[in-house]
Amino acid sequence: MEHLLSALPLVLQWHNILAMVIGTIGGIAIGALPGLTATMGVAILLPLTFTLEPLTALAMVSGIYNGAMFGGAIPAILLRIPGTPSAIATTFDGYPMMQKGEAGKALEIAVTSSAVGGMVSALALMLFAPPLVLVALAFGPAEYFWVAVFGLVSIAVLLGDSVIKGLLSVCLGLFLGTVGVDQITGVERFTFDSMHLVGGFEIVVLLTGLYAIPPALIMAEDAIRQSPPQVAQALLQRSTRLLSLCRTLWRTWTRASIIGVVIGIIPGAGGNVASFLSWNEEKRTAKDPTRFGDGAPEGLAASECANNADNAAALIPALTLGVPGNAVAAVILGALLIHGLRPGPELFTQSADVAYGFMLELFITSVMVFFLGRYGAPLFVHVLRAPKPLLVPMIISLAVIGAYSLRNSIFDIWAVFGFGLLGYAMERLRIPLAPAVIALILGPMAESELRRALIIGQGDVAALFSGPISIILVVLSVAVFASPVIRRVVAKRRQPET
């Protein structure tokens, strides 16, 4: 509490408040455009915030993050097109409500539920991150190695439809992480005598290429094949009072917030998993489950609250242990790194004002989502009418400018396009991008900590299993890795014999 109170005056400076407002508005607009995600928005923003103060940069990041997660509900409700992957479950009841002429009510439920989930998530980050930092102080090289392994296994197995494709993406990220100078021996690896590769691939360049270029290319394809969506503006009149929503939905918000926070802490799960689980749990506990999928307000509230409760919760392992819970958390780690901030206990001791200020910004931007979304929804709907052929060159231009501004290097521009084409190919092959990005962050950490642990143990592999924390992490990693096989065996046993 002392650190939060000391960080509050810094967060409430006018330029930080302005950054949060701009970021939230931009995030809602990005989320409202089908095909664009919070990850893409933050990735494009990163290079442009290089010259800003860390708290100001993180203020914009938090605004885009929370804003985009709500913004995805706008096309999900009005067009049955999820603006972000986590808004898929929102279409189940949001679009039927629109068909019944309740689009205004659906948007109010969505924005209120999103704000509630985001605020609970930020409070969970404030509550759980500091104690986890104390635990992290007991970690040595072996424990950090197993933390990295657990993160890699979780993101590969739990994210995406195919474990094989997830592992393939992880291997790609691990390979990219080996490019550059070996951290232990100082030997150059895979640099091909190029001075541009001596320091490895710039994390921001890679993030910008993988997450900004592919959506732009896919959007260009869609612009050729599809006509602009038509939205009925008359349906967007507000009709529901806040107190009435609180009386009818507070139980739903409670359950969804708990599910979203728990799922957010687990690396690799993500907001889409949280929204599906919450919607299904709400249906299971309902007196009349047949209403769900046909315009049940509780189903819409459960989905939106859960996928926003995942937001800050995914940063709990990211800020304390350096293990991002989802793709956006990985990009936010990149934001910290380019501002010289190292995730882990050092962040909460040497840069406490930034760490706790960022938590407050996540809470404040969730409140801003409520007001900006509730009273500005009719304006944000116009974003759906934006011509995609105009947006494509704007996105690519911002990506190029941002990459070049980092080191004034033409090589970085070519790297952005190279990673963009790679990301586009992975999207078309349905290979998830997030495992590659997270592996790029965790791979060097796993390698360096493994070698340090072996050096301390004088080459004895038993040093990796010497502590209780290491053993627990090993067991968790094995359990997550074996979970797909276990699910298949259980499913086969439940099938009736023919």
DODRENBA-251364 format. One record per residue: y negated, x negated, z of N, C-alpha, C, O, CB in turn. Coordinates in steps of 0.1 Angstrom, whole numbers, plus 5000, padded with zeros to 4 digits. Glycine has a CB too. Layout:
N
YXZYXZYXZYXZYXZ/...
This chain:
498
501249925000500050005000498749915000497749954994500050095012/498849805007497649715007497349664994496249654990497949605017/498349624986498149574973497649684963496849654955499449504967/498249804965497749914956496249944959495549964949498650034959/495849944971494449974975493549864970492449894965494349994990/494049744970493149634965493049634950492049584945493649494970/494049684943494049684929493349804923492849804912495449684923/493149914932492550034927491150014922490750074911492550134938/490249944929488849924923488849854910488049884901488049844933/489849764908489849694895490349784884489749784873490849574896/491249874887491749974877490650074873490550114862492950044882/489750104883488750214881487550154875486550234874488450284893/487450034870486349984863486250054850487250094844486449824861/484950074845484750164833485550114821485950204813483250164830/485649984819486349944806487849964807488449994797486049794804/488349964819489749994821490050144819491050184813490349944834/489150224824489250374823489150404808489850494803488250444831/488150344801488050374787489250324779489650394770486750294781/489850214783491050174776492250274778492950294769491450034781/492350324790493350424793493150554785494150604779493450454808/491950594784491650714776491950694761492550774755490150754777/491450584756491750554741493250534739493750584729491050424737/493950464748495350444746496150584747497050604739495850354757/495750674756496450794758496150884745497150944740495950874770/494950894740494650964728495450914716496050984709493150964725/495450784715496150714704497650734706498350754696495850574704/498150734718499550754720500050894716501050914710499950724734/499250994720499651134717499651154702500551214696498651234723/498651094695498551104680499751034674500351084664497251044675/500150914679501250844674502550924676503350934667501450704680/502750974688503951054690504051184682505151224679504051084705/502851234679502851364671503251334656503551434650501451424672/503251214652503551184638505051154638505551054643502751064632/505851244632507351214631507651074624507051054613508051324623/508451004630508750864625508150754632508650644632508450864610/506950784639506350684647506750694661506850814666504750694645/506850584668507350594682506450514691505550444687508750534683/506650534704505850454714506050304712505150224714506150504728/507250264709507550124707506750064696506149964697509050104704/506650144685505850094673504350084677503649994674505950194661/503850184684502450184688502150064697501050004695502050314695/502950044707502649924716502849794709502049704711503649934728/503849784700504049664692502849634683502449514683505249674683/502249734677501049704669499849664678499049584674500749824660/499749724690498649704698498649564704497649504707498649804709/499849504707499949384714499049264709498249214717501449334714/499149234696498349124691496849154692496049054694498649084677/496449274691495049314692494549304706493249304707494949454686/495349294716494849284730494949144735494749124747495749374739/495149054726495348914731494048864737494148784747495648824719/492948904733491648854739491148934750490148904756490548844728/491849044754491449134765491949074778492848994778491849274762/491349124789491849094802493249164804493449274798490849144813/494149104811495449164813495449314817496249394812496249084823/494649344827494649484832494149584821494549694820493749494844/493149534813492649614802493649634791493849744786491349554796/494349534788495449544778496549634783497049714775495949404775/496949614795498049704801497549844802498349934802498449644814/496249864804495750004805495950074792496350194791494250004808/495650004781495950064768497450084765497850184759495349984757/498249984769499649994767500250114775501050194770500349864772/499750134787500250254795499850384789500650474790499850244810/498650384784498150514777498950544765499350664763496750494774/499250444757500050464745501450514749502050604743500150344736/502050444759503450474763503550614767504350694762503850374774/502750654777502850794783502350894772502951004771502050804795/501350864765500850964755501850984744502051104740499550914749/502450884739503450904728504650974732505251054724503850764723/505050964745506251034750506051184750506951264747506650984763/504751224753504451364752504251404738504651514733503251404761/503551324730503151354717504351394708504251474699502451244710/505551334711506651374703507151514705507851564696507851284708/506651584715506951724717506251814707506651924705506751764731/505051774702504251864694505051894681505152014678502951794690/505451804673506251844661507651894664508151974657506451724652/508151854676509451914680509352064682510252134679509951844693/508252104688508052254691507652324678508152434675507052264702/506652264671506052344660506852334647506852424639504652294657/507552224645508252204632509752174633510452164623507652084625/510252174646511652134648511951994643513151964639512552234642/510951904644511151764640510751684652509551674655510251734627/511651624659511251534670510351424666510751344658512551484677/509251414673508251314670508751174674508451074668506951334676/509551174685510151054690511651084693511951204695509451004703/512550984694513951014696514151084709515151164710514650884697/513351064719513551134732513151284732513451354741512751064743/512551324721512151464720513251554712512951664709510851474712/514351494710515451574703515751694711515851804705516651484700/516051684724516451794732515251894733515552014736516851754746/514051854731512951944732512952054721512552164723511651864731/513552014709513652114698514652224702514552334696514152044686/515552204711516552314714515952444718516352544714517552264725/514852434727514252554732512752564728512252674727514352564747/512152444724510752454720510552524707509652604706510252314719/511352494697511152554684511452704685510752784679512052494674/512552754691512752894693511652964700511353084696514052924700/510952904709509752964715508652984705507953084705509352884727/508452884697507452894686507753004677506853084672507352764678/509053024673509453134664509253274671509053374663510953124661/509253274684508953404691507453424693507053524699509653404704/506553334687505153344689504653294702503553324706504753494688/505453204708505053144721504752994720505052914729506153174732/504152954709503952814707502952754717503152644722503352784693/501852834720500952784730501552774744501352674751499852884732/502452864748503152854761504052734761504152664771503852984764/504752714750505652604749504952464750505452374757506452604735/503752454744503052334745502552304759502452194763501852334735/502152414765501652404779502752354788502552264797501052534784/503952414787505152374795505452224792505752154801506352464792/505352184779505752054775504751954781505151844787505752034760/503451974780502451874785502551874801502351764806501051914780/502651984807502751984822503951914827503951834836502652134827/505151944820506351874824506251724822506751654830507551944817/505651694810505551544807504651474818505051364822504951524793/503551544822502751484832503451464845503351364852501451564833/504151574849504951564862505951454862506051374871505651704865/506751444851507751344850507151204850507651114856508551364837/505951184843505351054842504751014856504850894859504251054832/504251104863503651074877504851044886504650944894502851194882/505851114886507051084895507550944891507950874900508151194893/507650914878508150794874507350674879507850574884508350784859/505950694878505050584883505250574898505150454903503650624879/505350684905505550674920506850604923506950524933505550804926/507950624915509150554917509050404915509650324922510250614908/508250374905508050224902507250164914507650054918507150204890/506250234920505550184932506550174944506350074952504350264935/507450264945508350274957509450174956509750104966508850404958/510050154944511350074943511049934939511949844942512250144934/510049904931509849774926509649664937510249564937508649764917/508749694947508549584957509749554965510049434967507449634967/510549644970511849604977512749534968513449444972512549734982/512849564955513749494946513249354944514049264941513749564932/511949334945511449194944511949114955512348994953509849194944/512049164967512549094979514049054977514448954981512449184992/514749144970516149114967516249004957517048914957516849244962/515249014947515248914936514948774942515348674936514248944926/514248764953514048634959515348554963515348434965513048644971/516348634966517648574970518448534958519548484959518448674978/517948554945518748524933518548374930517448314931518248604922/519748314926519748174921520048174906520048284900520748094929/520248064900520548054886521748144882521748204872520747914882/522848134890524048214887523748364887524248434878525148184897/523048414897522648554898521848594886522048704880521948584911/520848514882520048554871520848554858520548634849518848454870/521748464857522648464845523448594844523448654833523648344845/524048634855524748764854523848884853524248984847525648774867/522648874858521648984855521448994840521449104835520348964863/521248884834521048884819522248934812522149014802520648744814/523448894816524648944810524749094812525149164802525848874816/524549144824524549284826523649364817523949474812524349314841/522449314816521449374807521849384792521749484786520149304808/522449264788522949264774524049354771524149424761523349114770/525049354781526149444779525749594779526249674771527249414790/524849624789524449764790523749814778523949924773523549784802/522849734773522049774761522849784749522649864740520849674759/523949694747524749694736525749814736526049874726525549574735/526249854748527249954749526650094750527150194744528149934761/525550104758524950244760523950284750523750404749524350244774/523450194742522450234733523050244719523650144714521250134733/522850354712523450374699524750444699525350464709523550234692/525150474686526450554685527650464684528750514687526350634672/527550334681528650244679528550124687527450054687528750204664/529550094695529549974703529549844695528849754698530749974713/530249854683530349734674528949704669528549594668531349764663/528249814665526849784659525949744670525049654668526349914653/526149794682525249744693525549594696524549524698525549824706/526749554696527149414698526649324687526149214689528649394700/526649374675526149304663524649284664524149174661526449384650/523949384669522549364671522249264682521249184681521949504675/523049274693522849174704523049034699522348944702523749204715/524149014691524348874685523248824677522948704677525648874677/522648914669521548874661520348834669519748724667521048994652/520048904680519048864689519248734696518348654698518748974699/520548714700520948594707520748474697520248364701522348594711/521048494684520848384675519348354673518948234673521448414661/518548454672517148434670516548364682515548284681516448564667/517148384694516648324706516948174707516348104715517148394718/517948134699518247984699517347904691517447784691519747964695/516547964682515747884673514647824681513947884689515147984662/514447694678513347614685513947504693515047454691512547704694/513147454702513547334711514447384722514047474729512347264716/515547314724516447344735515647324748515047214750517747254735/515747424757514947414770515447304779514747254788514947544777/516747264778517347164787517247024781516846934788518747204791/517747004769517846874763516646834754516446714752519046864755/515846934750514746904741515046884727514246834719514046784746/516346914723516746894709516347024701516447134705518346884708/515946994688515547104680516747174674517747104670514647054668/516747304673517847384669517447484658516447564660518647454680/518047484646517847574636516347584632515847694628518247714640/515647474632514247464628514047424613513047454607513447364636/515147364607515147324593513847244590513247254579515147454584/513547154600512447064598511147134596510247074590512746964587/510947254600509747324599508947324612509547364622509947474594/507747284612506947274624506647414630506447434641505647204622/506747514621506447654625507547714634507347804641506247744613/508747654633509847704641510247624653511147654661511147704632/509447514655509747434667509647504680510347494689508747304667/508647594681508447674693509247804693509047884702507047704695/510147824683510847944682510048054675508848034672511347994695/510648174674509948284668509048344679509448374690510848394663/507748364675506848434684507348574687507548654678505348434678/507448614700508048734703507148854698507748954694508148744719/505848844698505048944693505148964678505149074673503548924697/505348854671505548864656506848934653506849024645505548724650/507848904661509148974659509049114662509549204655510248904667/508449154673508349294677507549374667507849484663507649304691/506449314662505549384652506349404639506249514634504349304650/507149304635507849314623508949424624509149504615508449184619/509749414635510849504636510449654639511149744634511749464647/509349674646509049804650507849864642507549984644508749804664/507049794635505949844627506249864613505949974607504749754629/506849774606507149774592508149884588507949964579507549644587/509349884595510349984591509850134591510150204581511549974599/509250174602508750314602507750344590507750444585508050344615/506950244587505950254576506750274563506350354554505050134575/507750194560508550204548509250334547509350404537509550094547/509850384559510550504559509550624557509850724550511250524572/508350614563507350714561506950724546506650834541506150684570/506850604539506450604525507550684517507250754508506350464520/508850664520509850734513509750884516509950964506511250684518/509550924528509451064531508251124524508351244520509351084546/507151054523505951104517506251144502505651234496504851004518/507151064496507451094482508351214481508251294471508150964476/509351224490510351334489509851464495510251574490511551294496/508951464505508651584512507151624510506351534508508951574527/506851754512505451794512504951794526505751804535505351934505/503651794528503051784541503451914549503452024543501551774540/503751904562504052024569502952114571501752074572504651984583/503252244572502252354574502352404588503452444592502352464563/501352404595501352444609500352564611499252564606500952334619/500852664617500052784620499152764632499552764643500952914622/497852744629496952714640496752834650496452814661495552674634/496952954645496653064653497653084665497453154674496753194644/498753004664499753014674499552934686500252934696501152984668/498452854686498252754696497252794708496752714714497752624690/497152924710496252974721496952954734498152984735495853114719/496252904744496852884757497053024764496253114763495952794766/498253034771498553164776499153164790499353264796499453234767/499353044796500053034808499252964819498552864816501452964806/499253014831498452954842499352844848500552854849497953054852/498652744853499352634859500052674872501252624873498352524863/499552754880500152794893501452874889502452864896499252874901/501352954879502553034875503652934870504852954873502253124864/503352834863504352734859504952664871506152644871503752634849/504152624880504652554892505652634900506652584905503452504901/505352764901506152854909507552874902508552884909505552994911/507552874889508852904882509652784878510852794876508552984869/508952664877509652544872509752434881510252324878508852504860/509352444894509352334903510752284906510952164907508652364916/511752364906513152324908513552244896514252144897514052444910/513252294884513652224872512952084871513651984868513152304859/511752074875511051944875511651854885511751734882509551964878/512051904896512651814906513951754901514151634902512951894919/514851834896516151784891515851694879516551584878517051904886/515051734870514751644858514151514862514451414856513851724848/513251514871512551384876513651294881513551174879511451414886/514551344890515551254896516451194885516751074885516351334906/516851284876517751234865517051134857517551024853518251354856/515751154853514951064845514750934851514850824845513651124841/514450924864514250804871515550724872515550604870513750834886/516650784876517950714877518350664863518750544862519050814882/518250744853518650694839517650584835518150484828518550814829/516350584838515450484834515750354840515550244834514050524838/516250344853516550224859517750154852517850034852516850244874/518650234846519850174840519450114826519050194818520950284838/519649984824519349924811520149994800521350004801519549774812/519450034789520150074777520250224776520550274766521450024777/519950304787520150444786519050514779519350564768520250504801/517850514784516650564776516350704778517150784784516950534762/515150744773514650884775515450984768515551094773513250894771/516050954757516851054750518151094758518551204758517350994736/518750994764519951024773519451104785520151204789520550894778/518351074791517751144802517451294799517851384806516551084808/516851314787516551454783517751534780517851654784515651444771/518751474774520051544771520751584784521151704786520951464762/520851484793521551514806520751624814521451704820521651384814/519451614814518651704822518751844816518951944823517251664823/518751854803518851984796520252044799520352164802518651974781/521251964798522552014801522752054815523452154818523651904797/522251984825522352014839521552144842522052224850521751904848/520452164836519652284838520452404832520452514838518252274831/521052384821521952494815523152524824523452644826522352454801/523752424830524952434838524652514851525452594856525452304842/523452494857523052554869522352684868522052754878522152464877/522052724855521352854853522252974855523452964853520752854838/521553084859522353204861522753264848523853324847521453314869/521953244837522353294824522253174814521253164808521353414820/523353104813523252984804523053024789522752934781524552904805/523353144785523253184771521753184766521553174754523753324769/520853184775519353174771519053034766518053024758518553204783/519752934770519352794766519752774751520852814747520152694775/518852724744518952704729518352824722518352824709520452694726/517852924729517253034723515853064728515353174728518153164725/515252954733513852964738513752974753512853054758513253084732/514552904761514452914776513352814780513552694777515852874782/512352854787511352764792511852654801511352534800510252834799/512952684809513452584817514152464809514052354813514552644827/514752504798515352394790514252304784514452184784516152454779/513152354780512052274774511452194785511252074783510952364768/511252244797510652174808511552064813511151954816510352264820/512852084813513851984817513851864808513851754812515252044818/513851894795513851784785512651694786512651574787513951844771/511451764786510151684786509951614799509451504799509051774783/510351674810510151604823511051484824510551384829510351704835/512251504820513251394822512851274813512951154817514651434819/512451294800512251184791510951114795510750994792512151224777/510051174802508851104807509051044821508450944824507651204808/510051094829510351034841511050904839511250824848511251124850/511550884827512250754823511250644821511550524822513050774811/509950684818508950584814508750464823509250354820507650644812/508150484834507850374844509150324851509250214855506850424854/510150414852511350374858512050264851512750184857512350494860/511950264837512550164829511850024832512449924828512450204814/510750024838510049904840510349844854509949734857508549924840/511149924862511549864875512349744874512049634880512349974883/513449744866514149614864513449514855513649394856515549634858/512549564847511849474838510849384845510749264843511049554827/510049454854508949374861509549294872509049184876507949474867/510649334879511249264890512249154886512249044892511849354900/513049184876514149094872514049034858514748944854515449164874/513049094850512949044837513949114827514149064816513048904836/514649224832515649294824515049424819514949514827516949314832/514549434807513949564802514949674802516049654797513349544789/514549794806515449914806515549984793516550044790514950004816/514549964784514550024771513649944761513149834765514050174771/513549984749512849914739511349894742510749784741512949974725/510750004747509349994751509149894762508149814762508750134755/510049894772509949794783510049654778509349564783511049824793/510849634768510949504762509649464755509249344756512149494751/509049554748507749524742506649494753505849404751507249634733/506749574764505749554774505949414781505049354785505849664785/507249364782507449234786506749134777506249034782508949204787/506849164764506149074755504649074758503948974756506349124741/504049184761502649194765502349104777501349044777502249344768/503249114787503049024799503048874795502248794800504049054809/504048844786504248704783503048644775502648534778505548684775/502448724766501348674758500148654767499148584763501048764746/500048724778498948704787499248604799498548604808498548844793/500348534797500748434806501348484819501248414830499548344809/501848604819502448664832503948664831504548714821501948804834/504648604841506048594841506648704849506348704861506548454846/507548794843508148894851509048834862509648724860508948984842/509148904873509948854885509048844897507948904898510548714881/509548784908508848774920507448714919506548744926509648694930/507348614909506048554908504948654903503748634907506148434897/505348754896504348854891503748924903502548964903505048954881/504548954913504149034925503448944936502848994945505249104931/503548814934502948724944501648654938500548664944503948614949/501848594927500648524921499748614913498548584911501248414911/500248724908499448824900499548964905499849054897499748814885/499448974918499749104924498749214919499049334918499649094940/497449174917496449274912496849324899496649444896495149204912/497449244890497849294877499149384878499149494872498149174868/500049344886501349414888501049554894501549654888502349344896/500349564905500149684911499049774904499049894904499649664926/498149704897497149774889497849844877497449954873496149674884/498849774871499549834860500349964865500450064858500549734854/500849954877501550074882500550194884500850304880502250044896/499350164889498350264890497950324877497750444875497150214898/497850234867497450274853498550374847498150464840497250154844/499750344850500850434845500750574852500950674845502250374848/500350574864500150704871498950774866498950894863500050684886/497850704864496550764860496650814845496250924842495350664861/497350744837497450784823498450914822498250994813498050674814/499350924831500151044832499251164835499451274829501251034842/498251144844497351254847496451284835496151404832496451214859/496051184828495251204816496051274805495451354798494851064810/497351254804498151324794498051474797497951554787499651274795/498051514810497951654813496651714807496751814801498051674828/495551654811494251714807494051694792493651794785493151644814/494351584786494051564772495051644763494651704753494151414768/496251654768497251734760497051884762497251954753498651694765/496751924774496552074777495352124769495452234764496352094792/494252054769493052104763492752054749491852104742491852074772/493551954745493351894732494451924722494451864711493051754733/495552004726496652024717496252074704496852034694497652114724/495352174703494952224690494452114681494552124668493952334691/493752014687493251904679494251814674494251764663492151834686/495251784683496351684680497251744669497951664662497051654692/497251874668498151934658497651894644498451884635498152094659/496351874643495851824630496451694625496451664613494351814630/496951614635497551484631498751514622499051424613498051414644/499451624624500551654615500151674601501051664592501251784620/498951704598498451724584497951584578497551584567497351824584/497951484586497451354581498351304569499551314570497551244592/497751264558498551224546499251094549498650994552497551204534/500551094548501350984551501050864541501150754545502851014550/500750894528500450774519499250694524499050584521500150824505/498350764532497250694538497550614550497050504553496050794541/498550674558498950604571499750474568499550384576499750704579/500550474558501350364555500650234554500950134561502250384543/499650224545498850094544498050064556497849944559497950104532/497650164564496950134576497850074587497449974593496350274582/499050124588500050064597500349914593500349824602501350144598/500649894581501049764576499849664578500049554582501449764561/498649714575497449624576497249584591496949474594496249704571/497349684600497249654614498249554619498049464627497349774623/499549564614500549474617500249334612500449234620501949524611/499749324600499449194594498249124602498349004605499149204579/497249204604496049154611496449104625496048994630494949254612/497249184632497649144646498449024646498248934655498449264652/499349004636500248884636499448764633499648654639501348904626/498448774624497648664620496748614631496348504633496848694607/496248714639495248684649495848604661495048544668494648814655/497148604662497748524673497548374672497048314681499248554674/497948324660497848174658497148134645497048024641499148114658/496448234639495848214626496748144616496448044609494548124628/498048194616499048134608499548224597499948334600500248084616/499548174584500148254573501648274575502248374571499848194560/502248174582503748184584504048304592505048364590504248054591/503248334602503448454610503448584602504148684604502448464622/502548584592502548704583503848724575504348834574501348694573/504248614570505548614562506748654572507648724568505848484555/506648604584507648634594507648784597508748844598507448554607/506448844598506348984600507049064589507849154592504949034602/506749024577507449094566508949074565509749164562506749054552/509348954569510748924569511449004579512549064576510948774571/510949004591511549084602511449234599512349314603510949054615/510349274592510249414588511349454578511949564580508849434581/511649374568512749404559514049404566514949484564512749304547/514249314576515449304584515649434592516649494593515449184593/514549474598514549604606514849724598515549814602513249614614/514249724585514449834576515949844573516549954572513549824564/516549734570517949734566518849774578519749854576518449584562/518449734590519149774602519049924604520049994608518749694614/517849984602517650124603518550204594519150304597516250164601/518650154581519450224571520950214574521650304571519150164557/521350104580522750084584523050144598524150124602523049934584/522050204604522150264617522550164628523350194637523150384616/522050044626522249944637521049944646519849924641522449794630/521149964659519949984667519149854668519749744669520450024681/517849864669516949754669516749704684516649574686515649784664/516849794693516449754707517449644713516949554719516549874716/518749644710519549534715519149404710519249304718521049564712/518749394698518349264692517049214699517049094703518049274677/516149304702514849254708515149214723514649114727513849374708/515949294730516249264744517049144745516849064754516949384750/517949124735518748994735517848874733518148764738519849004725/516848894724515948784722515248734735514948624737514948814711/514948834744514348804756515248754767515048654774513648934762/516448814767517448784778518248664774518848594783518248904781/518448634761519348524756518948394762519748324768519348524741/517648354759517248224765517348214780517648114786515748194760/517048334786517148334801518648314805518848234814516648464807/519548374799520948364802521448224800522148164808521848464794/521048164788521448024785520947924795521647844800520947984771/519647934798519047834807519547844821519847744828517547844807/519747964826520247984839521747944840522147894851520048134844/522447974830523847934830524047784831524847724839524647984817/523247714823523347564823522747504837523247404841522547504812/521747574842521247524855522347544866522547454875519947594859/522947664866524047684875525147584874525647544884524547824874/525547554862526647454860526147314864527047234869527047454846/524947284862524447154866524447144882524847044887522947124861/523947254888523947254903525447244908525647174918523247374908/526347314902527747314906528547194900529747194902528347434902/527847104894528446984888529647014879530646954879529046894900/529347114871530347154860531447244865532247284857530947034855/531447284877532447374883532147524879531147574884532647354898/532947584871532747724867532747814879532147924878533747764856/533447784889533547864901532147894907531947984915534447804912/531147804904529847824910529147954905528248004911528947704906/529648004893529048124888529548244896528948354895529448144873/530648234904531148344911531148324926531948374934532648374907/530148244931530148194945529548294954529848294966529448064946/528648384949527948474958528348614956528848654946526448454956/528148704966528448844965527648914954528149004948528248914978/526348874952525548934942526148914928526149004920524148884943/526648784926527248754913528448834911528648884900527548604913/529248854921530548924920530249074916530949134908531448914932/529249134923528849264920528449284906528749384899527749314930/527549194901527049204888528249184877528249244867526049094885/529149094880530349074871531149204871531449254860531248964876/531349274882532149394882531349504874531949584867532349444896/530049514876529249614869529249584854529449684846527849614874/529249464850529249424836530549464829530649524818528949274834/531649434836532949464831533149614830533749664821534049404840/532649694840532749834840532049904829532549994822532249894854/530849854826530049904815530649874802530749954793528549844816/531149744801531749704788533049784785533349824774532149554788/533749824796535049894794534850044794535750124791536049864805/533650094796533450244797533750314784534250424785531950264800/533450264772533850334760535350354759535850464755533350264748/536150254762537550264762538050364772538950444769538250124764/537450364784537950454794537650594790538450684792537150424807/536450624784536050754779537050804768537450924768534650754774/537450714759538350754749539750794755540350894751538550644739/540250714764541550744771541450874778542450954777541950634780/540350904785540251024792540151144783540751244785539051024801/539451124772539351234762540651264755540951384753538251194751/541451164752542751184746543651264756544451344752543451054742/543651224769544451294778544151444780544951524783544451224792/542851464779542351604780542651694768542651814770540851614783/542951634757543251714745544651784747545551714751543251624732/544651904743545951974744546951924734546651894723545752124743/548251924739549251874730549551974719549652094722550551834738/549751934707550052024696551552004691551952074682549151994684/
